[in-house]
């Protein structure tokens, strides 16, 4: 835990120093409680070349608030409506990270993908009605393994969709409900044989995560600059051979978001990951969108920097670099037949591209490095430090 905090906090501290140097001259203001997006310029003429840079002043599709289809972070269930200009978000859990119409912005991109709700949530007085099913999405993640001692190869496949229920408890904000399913394929670890009387640290060949995410993002009626993010994941996490009370787990995130300037927000709260060795992580940081083409999410434990790259035809392309605390926890049946619970913990840093089409197709592709990998068992089995590896992750949503 100390190593995790030191590494990610160092990333956070360096980013805050850079941010402070860029915005030091800005004046904190609260006089404009609802700052809209910059007015888009006219679309390029039909004769424009198929591959061109997006005109400045036109907020690209990633530059809008929305839902992170691909995040592993629980709060990626949706994007909070705040007072920022629209910028790109979701983002699986992980627990995350898709664009909204000219609607108040969510606090941060959950992580790995563009906005998934290009037409906005609505739900307010006079706003357009919501569609019940907002999107369908899929994601694949591979972490390589050498097949040797202390090696673990992981293949994860995830499918999910989102249902939106407008004006939840008369708040003017929707409740997002996102059922999903993950299939985890594991190969390893190939550890040395243990003494006959001692259990061997082992994993089954597969496990599953069946969950429902809930996301709600209330806006204060008394302090226009204050909003919140409340997200929870309830699910069954098991290999289906060992189903115990530990198989049913709840994860969640609670954040308060304070709009400091039209381009700068502070957010702070807690991230309840509910694993064997770690239950809570602090959640704190800044979101800075100096222009519609740049986004700094200086946020522990999921920092991310995003930059608009090009428009290819009608497809907006962004590149990004980020980090996250990855892994999960499942109940499993050991080789001995006993039931146990295991955490797979790691730190991931990655670089990638995501894209959004006006027709509604979104996607991302990224590669990264995974380190500080560890298996932590609830039983008396010794924990295992796994070898570092590389990661490839991709997803589509429509």
Secondary structure, 3 states (H helix, E strand, C coil): CHHHHHHHHHHHHHHHHHHHHHHCCCCCCCCCCCCCCCCCCCCCCCCCCCEECCCCCCCCCCCCCCCCCCCCCHHHHCCCCCCCCCCCCCCCCCCCCCCCCCCCCCCCCCCCCCCCCCCCCCCCCCCCCCCCEEEEEEEEEEECCCCCCCCEEEEEEEEEEEEEECCHHHCCCCEEEEEEEEEEEEEECCCCCCCCCCCCCCCCCEEEEEEEEEEECCECCCCCCEEEEEEEEEEEEECCCCCCHHHEEEEEEEEEEEEEECCEEEEEEEEECCCCCCCEEEEEEEEEEEECCEEEEEEECCCEEEEEEEEECCEEEEEEEEEEEEEEEEEEECCCCCEEEEEEEEEEEEEEEEEEECCCCEEEEEEEEEEEEEEEECCCCCCEECCCEEEEEEEEEC
